[in-house]
Amino acid sequence: MRIAVLAAALAVAIPSFAAEPFVLASQDVPEWKAVYGRVEARDLVPARARIGGTVIELLISEGDEVDAGARIAIVRDDKIDFQIAAIDAQLRALKAQLGRAEAELERGRSLVERGIITAQRMEQLSTDVDVTQNQIAATQAQRSVIVQQGEEGEVLAPASGRVLSVPLTKGAVIMPGEPVATIGGGGFFLRLAIPERHSAELEEGAPIRIVTAGEARQGRLAKIYPRIENGRVIADVEVEGLDDAFVDARILVEVPVGLRSALLVPQAALATRAGLDFVRVMAGGTEVERVVVAGETIMQDGQTHVEILTGLEAGDSVIVP
């Protein structure tokens, strides 16, 4: 009677395995290459001065967020005011000349009726009026050009984004076309430089493992550039929620560069006791535990698996509780 009770108690103590043993087989898993990626802005646009002069206002600094068309600096050229004043004086002189020419034309009309001057002289007076009017129109257009140059002293942000660099200070003298600031916009991505021996295994759209801000993230190999620089293939990786606090920051990235064979068991099949890992297998019709050396954890078909480095071989029947 005691033996029967003890047997029943042992039967209760021994865990039952609902799943049937499965035959262990080698599987192809990605081979990962650890490289460093650099955070870069998709678009690097310089905000350039359209005229030369002195920077009298600088409204931004590194790290500021700006919108496209926002005023970020003002450049003033004192010579523009003198040029406008000179043109205004020319206009006043031309208008006085035009008044005299029109008066001469009116006098000529009265004289030609009395036959004092010839029709040829009359045509000359009319031409003088037309020439003066055209000179006034040309001078006014020239004045508009110079006024527009003065208005172009406002340096506008060419795109929305973050100010990455401001290479000058207030009071600096700049030339036309010189950059006032560099703006990074269009989002941020990772740029990788992978050794060219792995170029044949790289595929666009392949998943990428990224460790940023202490968290593991998934990315996608968006573009592979055909040119090899310094023995390395350049590639871009798109990542959602990429930490862009520091542009050009280096982030650890793992890139799939091929396949290798591995023995994978579900994580539930692994038991750890006294610092050792055990896996139950069927051997000779009985359950036995084998000590194994576990490798990395791999997600496969939505389930967590563990690579077995030693202790099992292909064909073993593994029991999963």
C-alpha positions as protocol buffer text, in pm:
chain_id: "A"
residue {
  index: 1
  type: MET
  ca { x: 0 y: 0 z: 0 }
}
residue {
  index: 2
  type: ARG
  ca { x: 284 y: 241 z: 88 }
}
residue {
  index: 3
  type: ILE
  ca { x: 459 y: 160 z: -238 }
}
residue {
  index: 4
  type: ALA
  ca { x: 145 y: 242 z: -435 }
}
residue {
  index: 5
  type: VAL
  ca { x: 102 y: 578 z: -256 }
}
residue {
  index: 6
  type: LEU
  ca { x: 471 y: 665 z: -312 }
}
residue {
  index: 7
  type: ALA
  ca { x: 443 y: 582 z: -681 }
}
residue {
  index: 8
  type: ALA
  ca { x: 136 y: 800 z: -712 }
}
residue {
  index: 9
  type: ALA
  ca { x: 315 y: 1090 z: -539 }
}
residue {
  index: 10
  type: LEU
  ca { x: 613 y: 1059 z: -772 }
}
residue {
  index: 11
  type: ALA
  ca { x: 383 y: 1056 z: -1070 }
}
residue {
  index: 12
  type: VAL
  ca { x: 236 y: 1384 z: -953 }
}
residue {
  index: 13
  type: ALA
  ca { x: 580 y: 1535 z: -883 }
}
residue {
  index: 14
  type: ILE
  ca { x: 721 y: 1448 z: -1225 }
}
residue {
  index: 15
  type: PRO
  ca { x: 618 y: 1721 z: -1474 }
}
residue {
  index: 16
  type: SER
  ca { x: 409 y: 1605 z: -1766 }
}
residue {
  index: 17
  type: PHE
  ca { x: 501 y: 1701 z: -2119 }
}
residue {
  index: 18
  type: ALA
  ca { x: 203 y: 1791 z: -2330 }
}
residue {
  index: 19
  type: ALA
  ca { x: 400 y: 1825 z: -2650 }
}
residue {
  index: 20
  type: GLU
  ca { x: 546 y: 1529 z: -2833 }
}
residue {
  index: 21
  type: PRO
  ca { x: 924 y: 1515 z: -2885 }
}
residue {
  index: 22
  type: PHE
  ca { x: 1046 y: 1671 z: -3208 }
}
residue {
  index: 23
  type: VAL
  ca { x: 1349 y: 1567 z: -3406 }
}
residue {
  index: 24
  type: LEU
  ca { x: 1628 y: 1821 z: -3392 }
}
residue {
  index: 25
  type: ALA
  ca { x: 1756 y: 1933 z: -3733 }
}
residue {
  index: 26
  type: SER
  ca { x: 1999 y: 2195 z: -3858 }
}
residue {
  index: 27
  type: GLN
  ca { x: 1840 y: 2521 z: -3965 }
}
residue {
  index: 28
  type: ASP
  ca { x: 1974 y: 2818 z: -4157 }
}
residue {
  index: 29
  type: VAL
  ca { x: 1998 y: 3134 z: -3948 }
}
residue {
  index: 30
  type: PRO
  ca { x: 2139 y: 3475 z: -4045 }
}
residue {
  index: 31
  type: GLU
  ca { x: 2504 y: 3547 z: -3983 }
}
residue {
  index: 32
  type: TRP
  ca { x: 2527 y: 3895 z: -3828 }
}
residue {
  index: 33
  type: LYS
  ca { x: 2812 y: 4140 z: -3876 }
}
residue {
  index: 34
  type: ALA
  ca { x: 2849 y: 4413 z: -3612 }
}
residue {
  index: 35
  type: VAL
  ca { x: 2937 y: 4755 z: -3755 }
}
residue {
  index: 36
  type: TYR
  ca { x: 2889 y: 5113 z: -3649 }
}
residue {
  index: 37
  type: GLY
  ca { x: 2639 y: 5335 z: -3826 }
}
residue {
  index: 38
  type: ARG
  ca { x: 2645 y: 5714 z: -3830 }
}
residue {
  index: 39
  type: VAL
  ca { x: 2331 y: 5924 z: -3778 }
}
residue {
  index: 40
  type: GLU
  ca { x: 2292 y: 6160 z: -4073 }
}
residue {
  index: 41
  type: ALA
  ca { x: 2026 y: 6399 z: -4199 }
}
residue {
  index: 42
  type: ARG
  ca { x: 1861 y: 6303 z: -4525 }
}
residue {
  index: 43
  type: ASP
  ca { x: 1898 y: 6655 z: -4666 }
}
residue {
  index: 44
  type: LEU
  ca { x: 2187 y: 6889 z: -4580 }
}
residue {
  index: 45
  type: VAL
  ca { x: 2093 y: 7231 z: -4717 }
}
residue {
  index: 46
  type: PRO
  ca { x: 2311 y: 7540 z: -4671 }
}
residue {
  index: 47
  type: ALA
  ca { x: 2132 y: 7868 z: -4608 }
}
residue {
  index: 48
  type: ARG
  ca { x: 2332 y: 8112 z: -4820 }
}
residue {
  index: 49
  type: ALA
  ca { x: 2351 y: 8489 z: -4825 }
}
residue {
  index: 50
  type: ARG
  ca { x: 2223 y: 8638 z: -5149 }
}
residue {
  index: 51
  type: ILE
  ca { x: 2422 y: 8958 z: -5114 }
}
residue {
  index: 52
  type: GLY
  ca { x: 2753 y: 9050 z: -4958 }
}
residue {
  index: 53
  type: GLY
  ca { x: 2779 y: 9269 z: -4654 }
}
residue {
  index: 54
  type: THR
  ca { x: 2779 y: 9267 z: -4276 }
}
residue {
  index: 55
  type: VAL
  ca { x: 2568 y: 9031 z: -4064 }
}
residue {
  index: 56
  type: ILE
  ca { x: 2371 y: 9270 z: -3843 }
}
residue {
  index: 57
  type: GLU
  ca { x: 2133 y: 9007 z: -3699 }
}
residue {
  index: 58
  type: LEU
  ca { x: 2181 y: 8635 z: -3637 }
}
residue {
  index: 59
  type: LEU
  ca { x: 1858 y: 8477 z: -3515 }
}
residue {
  index: 60
  type: ILE
  ca { x: 1960 y: 8110 z: -3482 }
}
residue {
  index: 61
  type: SER
  ca { x: 2214 y: 7886 z: -3317 }
}
residue {
  index: 62
  type: GLU
  ca { x: 2313 y: 7520 z: -3343 }
}
residue {
  index: 63
  type: GLY
  ca { x: 2032 y: 7282 z: -3251 }
}
residue {
  index: 64
  type: ASP
  ca { x: 1742 y: 7518 z: -3324 }
}
residue {
  index: 65
  type: GLU
  ca { x: 1441 y: 7391 z: -3520 }
}
residue {
  index: 66
  type: VAL
  ca { x: 1342 y: 7615 z: -3813 }
}
residue {
  index: 67
  type: ASP
  ca { x: 1064 y: 7616 z: -4072 }
}
residue {
  index: 68
  type: ALA
  ca { x: 1115 y: 7665 z: -4443 }
}
residue {
  index: 69
  type: GLY
  ca { x: 1114 y: 8037 z: -4528 }
}
residue {
  index: 70
  type: ALA
  ca { x: 1187 y: 8152 z: -4174 }
}
residue {
  index: 71
  type: ARG
  ca { x: 1426 y: 8447 z: -4141 }
}
residue {
  index: 72
  type: ILE
  ca { x: 1747 y: 8334 z: -3979 }
}
residue {
  index: 73
  type: ALA
  ca { x: 1982 y: 8629 z: -4039 }
}
residue {
  index: 74
  type: ILE
  ca { x: 1998 y: 8978 z: -4189 }
}
residue {
  index: 75
  type: VAL
  ca { x: 2287 y: 9101 z: -4405 }
}
residue {
  index: 76
  type: ARG
  ca { x: 2324 y: 9473 z: -4478 }
}
residue {
  index: 77
  type: ASP
  ca { x: 2536 y: 9638 z: -4745 }
}
residue {
  index: 78
  type: ASP
  ca { x: 2575 y: 10012 z: -4676 }
}
residue {
  index: 79
  type: LYS
  ca { x: 2668 y: 10078 z: -5040 }
}
residue {
  index: 80
  type: ILE
  ca { x: 2311 y: 9994 z: -5147 }
}
residue {
  index: 81
  type: ASP
  ca { x: 2173 y: 10306 z: -4973 }
}
residue {
  index: 82
  type: PHE
  ca { x: 2429 y: 10525 z: -5152 }
}
residue {
  index: 83
  type: GLN
  ca { x: 2346 y: 10362 z: -5486 }
}
residue {
  index: 84
  type: ILE
  ca { x: 1975 y: 10427 z: -5433 }
}
residue {
  index: 85
  type: ALA
  ca { x: 2048 y: 10790 z: -5341 }
}
residue {
  index: 86
  type: ALA
  ca { x: 2258 y: 10830 z: -5659 }
}
residue {
  index: 87
  type: ILE
  ca { x: 1983 y: 10685 z: -5875 }
}
residue {
  index: 88
  type: ASP
  ca { x: 1723 y: 10911 z: -5712 }
}
residue {
  index: 89
  type: ALA
  ca { x: 1940 y: 11210 z: -5807 }
}
residue {
  index: 90
  type: GLN
  ca { x: 1961 y: 11081 z: -6165 }
}
residue {
  index: 91
  type: LEU
  ca { x: 1583 y: 11048 z: -6172 }
}
residue {
  index: 92
  type: ARG
  ca { x: 1536 y: 11405 z: -6054 }
}
residue {
  index: 93
  type: ALA
  ca { x: 1772 y: 11527 z: -6324 }
}
residue {
  index: 94
  type: LEU
  ca { x: 1598 y: 11322 z: -6592 }
}
residue {
  index: 95
  type: LYS
  ca { x: 1256 y: 11446 z: -6483 }
}
residue {
  index: 96
  type: ALA
  ca { x: 1378 y: 11804 z: -6509 }
}
residue {
  index: 97
  type: GLN
  ca { x: 1522 y: 11725 z: -6851 }
}
residue {
  index: 98
  type: LEU
  ca { x: 1191 y: 11567 z: -6949 }
}
residue {
  index: 99
  type: GLY
  ca { x: 1002 y: 11883 z: -6841 }
}
residue {
  index: 100
  type: ARG
  ca { x: 1230 y: 12100 z: -7052 }
}
residue {
  index: 101
  type: ALA
  ca { x: 1196 y: 11866 z: -7353 }
}
residue {
  index: 102
  type: GLU
  ca { x: 817 y: 11867 z: -7324 }
}
residue {
  index: 103
  type: ALA
  ca { x: 816 y: 12249 z: -7303 }
}
residue {
  index: 104
  type: GLU
  ca { x: 1038 y: 12268 z: -7613 }
}
residue {
  index: 105
  type: LEU
  ca { x: 799 y: 12030 z: -7789 }
}
residue {
  index: 106
  type: GLU
  ca { x: 495 y: 12249 z: -7707 }
}
residue {
  index: 107
  type: ARG
  ca { x: 678 y: 12560 z: -7824 }
}
residue {
  index: 108
  type: GLY
  ca { x: 781 y: 12385 z: -8144 }
}
residue {
  index: 109
  type: ARG
  ca { x: 420 y: 12295 z: -8223 }
}
residue {
  index: 110
  type: SER
  ca { x: 318 y: 12659 z: -8208 }
}
residue {
  index: 111
  type: LEU
  ca { x: 614 y: 12763 z: -8420 }
}
residue {
  index: 112
  type: VAL
  ca { x: 566 y: 12498 z: -8685 }
}
residue {
  index: 113
  type: GLU
  ca { x: 211 y: 12624 z: -8741 }
}
residue {
  index: 114
  type: ARG
  ca { x: 352 y: 12969 z: -8823 }
}
residue {
  index: 115
  type: GLY
  ca { x: 623 y: 12818 z: -9041 }
}
residue {
  index: 116
  type: ILE
  ca { x: 911 y: 12938 z: -8825 }
}
residue {
  index: 117
  type: ILE
  ca { x: 1067 y: 12590 z: -8775 }
}
residue {
  index: 118
  type: THR
  ca { x: 1073 y: 12291 z: -9005 }
}
residue {
  index: 119
  type: ALA
  ca { x: 896 y: 11957 z: -8957 }
}
residue {
  index: 120
  type: GLN
  ca { x: 1237 y: 11793 z: -8920 }
}
residue {
  index: 121
  type: ARG
  ca { x: 1309 y: 12006 z: -8612 }
}
residue {
  index: 122
  type: MET
  ca { x: 969 y: 11913 z: -8477 }
}
residue {
  index: 123
  type: GLU
  ca { x: 1046 y: 11545 z: -8509 }
}
residue {
  index: 124
  type: GLN
  ca { x: 1376 y: 11599 z: -8327 }
}
residue {
  index: 125
  type: LEU
  ca { x: 1197 y: 11764 z: -8033 }
}
residue {
  index: 126
  type: SER
  ca { x: 949 y: 11477 z: -8015 }
}
residue {
  index: 127
  type: THR
  ca { x: 1236 y: 11226 z: -8019 }
}
residue {
  index: 128
  type: ASP
  ca { x: 1407 y: 11409 z: -7731 }
}
residue {
  index: 129
  type: VAL
  ca { x: 1093 y: 11364 z: -7520 }
}
residue {
  index: 130
  type: ASP
  ca { x: 1072 y: 10992 z: -7601 }
}
residue {
  index: 131
  type: VAL
  ca { x: 1441 y: 10937 z: -7526 }
}
residue {
  index: 132
  type: THR
  ca { x: 1415 y: 11112 z: -7191 }
}
residue {
  index: 133
  type: GLN
  ca { x: 1106 y: 10911 z: -7095 }
}
residue {
  index: 134
  type: ASN
  ca { x: 1285 y: 10588 z: -7181 }
}
residue {
  index: 135
  type: GLN
  ca { x: 1588 y: 10696 z: -6977 }
}
residue {
  index: 136
  type: ILE
  ca { x: 1361 y: 10757 z: -6679 }
}
residue {
  index: 137
  type: ALA
  ca { x: 1199 y: 10411 z: -6720 }
}
residue {
  index: 138
  type: ALA
  ca { x: 1541 y: 10243 z: -6740 }
}
residue {
  index: 139
  type: THR
  ca { x: 1668 y: 10430 z: -6433 }
}
residue {
  index: 140
  type: GLN
  ca { x: 1356 y: 10337 z: -6237 }
}
residue {
  index: 141
  type: ALA
  ca { x: 1406 y: 9971 z: -6330 }
}
residue {
  index: 142
  type: GLN
  ca { x: 1769 y: 9995 z: -6218 }
}
residue {
  index: 143
  type: ARG
  ca { x: 1653 y: 10146 z: -5888 }
}
residue {
  index: 144
  type: SER
  ca { x: 1407 y: 9856 z: -5842 }
}
residue {
  index: 145
  type: VAL
  ca { x: 1691 y: 9606 z: -5890 }
}
residue {
  index: 146
  type: ILE
  ca { x: 1902 y: 9773 z: -5623 }
}
residue {
  index: 147
  type: VAL
  ca { x: 1606 y: 9796 z: -5384 }
}
residue {
  index: 148
  type: GLN
  ca { x: 1545 y: 9425 z: -5438 }
}
residue {
  index: 149
  type: GLN
  ca { x: 1910 y: 9356 z: -5358 }
}
residue {
  index: 150
  type: GLY
  ca { x: 1865 y: 9539 z: -5030 }
}
residue {
  index: 151
  type: GLU
  ca { x: 1558 y: 9329 z: -4948 }
}
residue {
  index: 152
  type: GLU
  ca { x: 1755 y: 9013 z: -5024 }
}
residue {
  index: 153
  type: GLY
  ca { x: 1969 y: 9086 z: -4723 }
}
residue {
  index: 154
  type: GLU
  ca { x: 1724 y: 8867 z: -4529 }
}
residue {
  index: 155
  type: VAL
  ca { x: 1864 y: 8512 z: -4519 }
}
residue {
  index: 156
  type: LEU
  ca { x: 1578 y: 8260 z: -4524 }
}
residue {
  index: 157
  type: ALA
  ca { x: 1578 y: 7895 z: -4423 }
}
residue {
  index: 158
  type: PRO
  ca { x: 1567 y: 7689 z: -4746 }
}
residue {
  index: 159
  type: ALA
  ca { x: 1401 y: 7388 z: -4574 }
}
residue {
  index: 160
  type: SER
  ca { x: 1244 y: 7282 z: -4248 }
}
residue {
  index: 161
  type: GLY
  ca { x: 1474 y: 7100 z: -4009 }
}
residue {
  index: 162
  type: ARG
  ca { x: 1740 y: 7143 z: -3746 }
}
residue {
  index: 163
  type: VAL
  ca { x: 2030 y: 7388 z: -3758 }
}
residue {
  index: 164
  type: LEU
  ca { x: 2346 y: 7177 z: -3758 }
}
residue {
  index: 165
  type: SER
  ca { x: 2614 y: 7443 z: -3791 }
}
residue {
  index: 166
  type: VAL
  ca { x: 2648 y: 7822 z: -3791 }
}
residue {
  index: 167
  type: PRO
  ca { x: 2999 y: 7903 z: -3918 }
}
residue {
  index: 168
  type: LEU
  ca { x: 2988 y: 8279 z: -3848 }
}
residue {
  index: 169
  type: THR
  ca { x: 2888 y: 8532 z: -3584 }
}
residue {
  index: 170
  type: LYS
  ca { x: 2704 y: 8861 z: -3570 }
}
residue {
  index: 171
  type: GLY
  ca { x: 2913 y: 9139 z: -3723 }
}
residue {
  index: 172
  type: ALA
  ca { x: 3097 y: 8910 z: -3964 }
}
residue {
  index: 173
  type: VAL
  ca { x: 3150 y: 9023 z: -4324 }
}
residue {
  index: 174
  type: ILE
  ca { x: 3040 y: 8770 z: -4584 }
}
residue {
  index: 175
  type: MET
  ca { x: 3040 y: 8742 z: -4961 }
}
residue {
  index: 176
  type: PRO
  ca { x: 2740 y: 8662 z: -5184 }
}
residue {
  index: 177
  type: GLY
  ca { x: 2666 y: 8289 z: -5180 }
}
residue {
  index: 178
  type: GLU
  ca { x: 2854 y: 8226 z: -4855 }
}
residue {
  index: 179
  type: PRO
  ca { x: 2666 y: 7987 z: -4619 }
}
residue {
  index: 180
  type: VAL
  ca { x: 2524 y: 8138 z: -4302 }
}
residue {
  index: 181
  type: ALA
  ca { x: 2403 y: 7806 z: -4159 }
}
residue {
  index: 182
  type: THR
  ca { x: 2362 y: 7440 z: -4252 }
}
residue {
  index: 183
  type: ILE
  ca { x: 2018 y: 7287 z: -4199 }
}
residue {
  index: 184
  type: GLY
  ca { x: 1949 y: 6915 z: -4178 }
}
residue {
  index: 185
  type: GLY
  ca { x: 1599 y: 6818 z: -4285 }
}
residue {
  index: 186
  type: GLY
  ca { x: 1394 y: 6544 z: -4444 }
}
residue {
  index: 187
  type: GLY
  ca { x: 1435 y: 6309 z: -4148 }
}
residue {
  index: 188
  type: PHE
  ca { x: 1734 y: 6118 z: -4016 }
}
residue {
  index: 189
  type: PHE
  ca { x: 1880 y: 5780 z: -4106 }
}
residue {
  index: 190
  type: LEU
  ca { x: 2183 y: 5561 z: -4041 }
}
residue {
  index: 191
  type: ARG
  ca { x: 2470 y: 5539 z: -4287 }
}
residue {
  index: 192
  type: LEU
  ca { x: 2685 y: 5227 z: -4272 }
}
residue {
  index: 193
  type: ALA
  ca { x: 3029 y: 5140 z: -4409 }
}
residue {
  index: 194
  type: ILE
  ca { x: 3047 y: 4762 z: -4447 }
}
residue {
  index: 195
  type: PRO
  ca { x: 3363 y: 4573 z: -4556 }
}
residue {
  index: 196
  type: GLU
  ca { x: 3344 y: 4493 z: -4925 }
}
residue {
  index: 197
  type: ARG
  ca { x: 3395 y: 4118 z: -4869 }
}
residue {
  index: 198
  type: HIS
  ca { x: 3032 y: 4112 z: -4751 }
}
residue {
  index: 199
  type: SER
  ca { x: 2896 y: 4303 z: -5051 }
}
residue {
  index: 200
  type: ALA
  ca { x: 2759 y: 3991 z: -5223 }
}
residue {
  index: 201
  type: GLU
  ca { x: 2544 y: 3902 z: -4921 }
}
residue {
  index: 202
  type: LEU
  ca { x: 2385 y: 4245 z: -4878 }
}
residue {
  index: 203
  type: GLU
  ca { x: 2027 y: 4285 z: -4995 }
}
residue {
  index: 204
  type: GLU
  ca { x: 1804 y: 4591 z: -4994 }
}
residue {
  index: 205
  type: GLY
  ca { x: 1510 y: 4547 z: -4760 }
}
residue {
  index: 206
  type: ALA
  ca { x: 1696 y: 4309 z: -4527 }
}
residue {
  index: 207
  type: PRO
  ca { x: 1616 y: 4350 z: -4154 }
}
residue {
  index: 208
  type: ILE
  ca { x: 1877 y: 4524 z: -3940 }
}
residue {
  index: 209
  type: ARG
  ca { x: 1928 y: 4499 z: -3564 }
}
residue {
  index: 210
  type: ILE
  ca { x: 2014 y: 4826 z: -3394 }
}
residue {
  index: 211
  type: VAL
  ca { x: 2104 y: 4914 z: -3036 }
}
residue {
  index: 212
  type: THR
  ca { x: 2032 y: 5279 z: -2957 }
}
residue {
  index: 213
  type: ALA
  ca { x: 1970 y: 5452 z: -2625 }
}
residue {
  index: 214
  type: GLY
  ca { x: 2006 y: 5113 z: -2454 }
}
residue {
  index: 215
  type: GLU
  ca { x: 1717 y: 4964 z: -2655 }
}
residue {
  index: 216
  type: ALA
  ca { x: 1717 y: 4710 z: -2936 }
}
residue {
  index: 217
  type: ARG
  ca { x: 1532 y: 4827 z: -3247 }
}
residue {
  index: 218
  type: GLN
  ca { x: 1457 y: 4688 z: -3589 }
}
residue {
  index: 219
  type: GLY
  ca { x: 1557 y: 4870 z: -3903 }
}
residue {
  index: 220
  type: ARG
  ca { x: 1557 y: 4810 z: -4277 }
}
residue {
  index: 221
  type: LEU
  ca { x: 1844 y: 4824 z: -4523 }
}
residue {
  index: 222
  type: ALA
  ca { x: 1693 y: 5091 z: -4747 }
}
residue {
  index: 223
  type: LYS
  ca { x: 1967 y: 5155 z: -5004 }
}
residue {
  index: 224
  type: ILE
  ca { x: 2302 y: 5012 z: -5109 }
}
residue {
  index: 225
  type: TYR
  ca { x: 2528 y: 5244 z: -5303 }
}
residue {
  index: 226
  type: PRO
  ca { x: 2712 y: 5091 z: -5600 }
}
residue {
  index: 227
  type: ARG
  ca { x: 3039 y: 5271 z: -5533 }
}
residue {
  index: 228
  type: ILE
  ca { x: 3292 y: 5119 z: -5292 }
}
residue {
  index: 229
  type: GLU
  ca { x: 3490 y: 5374 z: -5091 }
}
residue {
  index: 230
  type: ASN
  ca { x: 3813 y: 5277 z: -4912 }
}
residue {
  index: 231
  type: GLY
  ca { x: 3726 y: 4908 z: -4934 }
}
residue {
  index: 232
  type: ARG
  ca { x: 3379 y: 4953 z: -4783 }
}
residue {
  index: 233
  type: VAL
  ca { x: 3025 y: 4941 z: -4916 }
}
residue {
  index: 234
  type: ILE
  ca { x: 2809 y: 5240 z: -4821 }
}
residue {
  index: 235
  type: ALA
  ca { x: 2449 y: 5164 z: -4724 }
}
residue {
  index: 236
  type: ASP
  ca { x: 2158 y: 5351 z: -4566 }
}
residue {
  index: 237
  type: VAL
  ca { x: 1930 y: 5212 z: -4295 }
}
residue {
  index: 238
  type: GLU
  ca { x: 1585 y: 5343 z: -4210 }
}
residue {
  index: 239
  type: VAL
  ca { x: 1483 y: 5321 z: -3844 }
}
residue {
  index: 240
  type: GLU
  ca { x: 1161 y: 5434 z: -3679 }
}
residue {
  index: 241
  type: GLY
  ca { x: 1212 y: 5640 z: -3366 }
}
residue {
  index: 242
  type: LEU
  ca { x: 1582 y: 5692 z: -3431 }
}
residue {
  index: 243
  type: ASP
  ca { x: 1749 y: 5901 z: -3162 }
}
residue {
  index: 244
  type: ASP
  ca { x: 1856 y: 6212 z: -3353 }
}
residue {
  index: 245
  type: ALA
  ca { x: 1971 y: 6424 z: -3059 }
}
residue {
  index: 246
  type: PHE
  ca { x: 2327 y: 6412 z: -3198 }
}
residue {
  index: 247
  type: VAL
  ca { x: 2394 y: 6412 z: -3571 }
}
residue {
  index: 248
  type: ASP
  ca { x: 2699 y: 6205 z: -3677 }
}
residue {
  index: 249
  type: ALA
  ca { x: 2663 y: 5997 z: -3357 }
}
residue {
  index: 250
  type: ARG
  ca { x: 2783 y: 5636 z: -3395 }
}
residue {
  index: 251
  type: ILE
  ca { x: 2537 y: 5356 z: -3320 }
}
residue {
  index: 252
  type: LEU
  ca { x: 2605 y: 4982 z: -3308 }
}
residue {
  index: 253
  type: VAL
  ca { x: 2431 y: 4797 z: -3592 }
}
residue {
  index: 254
  type: GLU
  ca { x: 2417 y: 4427 z: -3680 }
}
residue {
  index: 255
  type: VAL
  ca { x: 2385 y: 4351 z: -4051 }
}
residue {
  index: 256
  type: PRO
  ca { x: 2298 y: 4009 z: -4199 }
}
residue {
  index: 257
  type: VAL
  ca { x: 2588 y: 3904 z: -4421 }
}
residue {
  index: 258
  type: GLY
  ca { x: 2497 y: 3542 z: -4493 }
}
residue {
  index: 259
  type: LEU
  ca { x: 2350 y: 3220 z: -4352 }
}
residue {
  index: 260
  type: ARG
  ca { x: 2490 y: 2951 z: -4125 }
}
residue {
  index: 261
  type: SER
  ca { x: 2362 y: 2621 z: -3991 }
}
residue {
  index: 262
  type: ALA
  ca { x: 2250 y: 2602 z: -3630 }
}
residue {
  index: 263
  type: LEU
  ca { x: 2063 y: 2370 z: -3393 }
}
residue {
  index: 264
  type: LEU
  ca { x: 1768 y: 2555 z: -3241 }
}
residue {
  index: 265
  type: VAL
  ca { x: 1542 y: 2445 z: -2958 }
}
residue {
  index: 266
  type: PRO
  ca { x: 1250 y: 2636 z: -2808 }
}
residue {
  index: 267
  type: GLN
  ca { x: 1348 y: 2838 z: -2505 }
}
residue {
  index: 268
  type: ALA
  ca { x: 1096 y: 2641 z: -2298 }
}
residue {
  index: 269
  type: ALA
  ca { x: 1299 y: 2323 z: -2356 }
}
residue {
  index: 270
  type: LEU
  ca { x: 1596 y: 2473 z: -2171 }
}
residue {
  index: 271
  type: ALA
  ca { x: 1625 y: 2431 z: -1795 }
}
residue {
  index: 272
  type: THR
  ca { x: 1896 y: 2594 z: -1585 }
}
residue {
  index: 273
  type: ARG
  ca { x: 2014 y: 2451 z: -1255 }
}
residue {
  index: 274
  type: ALA
  ca { x: 2334 y: 2524 z: -1063 }
}
residue {
  index: 275
  type: GLY
  ca { x: 2460 y: 2739 z: -1348 }
}
residue {
  index: 276
  type: LEU
  ca { x: 2423 y: 2458 z: -1604 }
}
residue {
  index: 277
  type: ASP
  ca { x: 2176 y: 2432 z: -1892 }
}
residue {
  index: 278
  type: PHE
  ca { x: 1985 y: 2107 z: -1943 }
}
residue {
  index: 279
  type: VAL
  ca { x: 1765 y: 1976 z: -2224 }
}
residue {
  index: 280
  type: ARG
  ca { x: 1547 y: 1663 z: -2199 }
}
residue {
  index: 281
  type: VAL
  ca { x: 1570 y: 1419 z: -2488 }
}
residue {
  index: 282
  type: MET
  ca { x: 1437 y: 1074 z: -2566 }
}
residue {
  index: 283
  type: ALA
  ca { x: 1714 y: 815 z: -2579 }
}
residue {
  index: 284
  type: GLY
  ca { x: 1639 y: 443 z: -2601 }
}
residue {
  index: 285
  type: GLY
  ca { x: 1275 y: 500 z: -2515 }
}
residue {
  index: 286
  type: THR
  ca { x: 1351 y: 684 z: -2190 }
}
residue {
  index: 287
  type: GLU
  ca { x: 1383 y: 1048 z: -2098 }
}
residue {
  index: 288
  type: VAL
  ca { x: 1732 y: 1170 z: -2016 }
}
residue {
  index: 289
  type: GLU
  ca { x: 1876 y: 1514 z: -1942 }
}
residue {
  index: 290
  type: ARG
  ca { x: 2180 y: 1636 z: -2125 }
}
residue {
  index: 291
  type: VAL
  ca { x: 2403 y: 1924 z: -2032 }
}
residue {
  index: 292
  type: VAL
  ca { x: 2427 y: 2171 z: -2321 }
}
residue {
  index: 293
  type: VAL
  ca { x: 2606 y: 2494 z: -2400 }
}
residue {
  index: 294
  type: ALA
  ca { x: 2353 y: 2752 z: -2514 }
}
residue {
  index: 295
  type: GLY
  ca { x: 2431 y: 3026 z: -2762 }
}
residue {
  index: 296
  type: GLU
  ca { x: 2239 y: 3333 z: -2869 }
}
residue {
  index: 297
  type: THR
  ca { x: 1864 y: 3375 z: -2856 }
}
residue {
  index: 298
  type: ILE
  ca { x: 1694 y: 3383 z: -3197 }
}
residue {
  index: 299
  type: MET
  ca { x: 1339 y: 3481 z: -3287 }
}
residue {
  index: 300
  type: GLN
  ca { x: 1192 y: 3242 z: -3542 }
}
residue {
  index: 301
  type: ASP
  ca { x: 830 y: 3220 z: -3656 }
}
residue {
  index: 302
  type: GLY
  ca { x: 731 y: 3451 z: -3374 }
}
residue {
  index: 303
  type: GLN
  ca { x: 879 y: 3221 z: -3107 }
}
residue {
  index: 304
  type: THR
  ca { x: 1196 y: 3248 z: -2903 }
}
residue {
  index: 305
  type: HIS
  ca { x: 1456 y: 2981 z: -2975 }
}
residue {
  index: 306
  type: VAL
  ca { x: 1800 y: 2917 z: -2829 }
}
residue {
  index: 307
  type: GLU
  ca { x: 2097 y: 2798 z: -3031 }
}
residue {
  index: 308
  type: ILE
  ca { x: 2265 y: 2487 z: -2891 }
}
residue {
  index: 309
  type: LEU
  ca { x: 2640 y: 2497 z: -2945 }
}
residue {
  index: 310
  type: THR
  ca { x: 2732 y: 2160 z: -2789 }
}
residue {
  index: 311
  type: GLY
  ca { x: 2552 y: 1876 z: -2611 }
}
residue {
  index: 312
  type: LEU
  ca { x: 2301 y: 1788 z: -2885 }
}
residue {
  index: 313
  type: GLU
  ca { x: 2324 y: 1677 z: -3242 }
}
residue {
  index: 314
  type: ALA
  ca { x: 2094 y: 1660 z: -3539 }
}
residue {
  index: 315
  type: GLY
  ca { x: 1846 y: 1373 z: -3507 }
}
residue {
  index: 316
  type: ASP
  ca { x: 1799 y: 1397 z: -3128 }
}
residue {
  index: 317
  type: SER
  ca { x: 1437 y: 1395 z: -3005 }
}
residue {
  index: 318
  type: VAL
  ca { x: 1393 y: 1699 z: -2781 }
}
residue {
  index: 319
  type: ILE
  ca { x: 1109 y: 1716 z: -2532 }
}
residue {
  index: 320
  type: VAL
  ca { x: 944 y: 2056 z: -2484 }
}
residue {
  index: 321
  type: PRO
  ca { x: 738 y: 2091 z: -2164 }
}
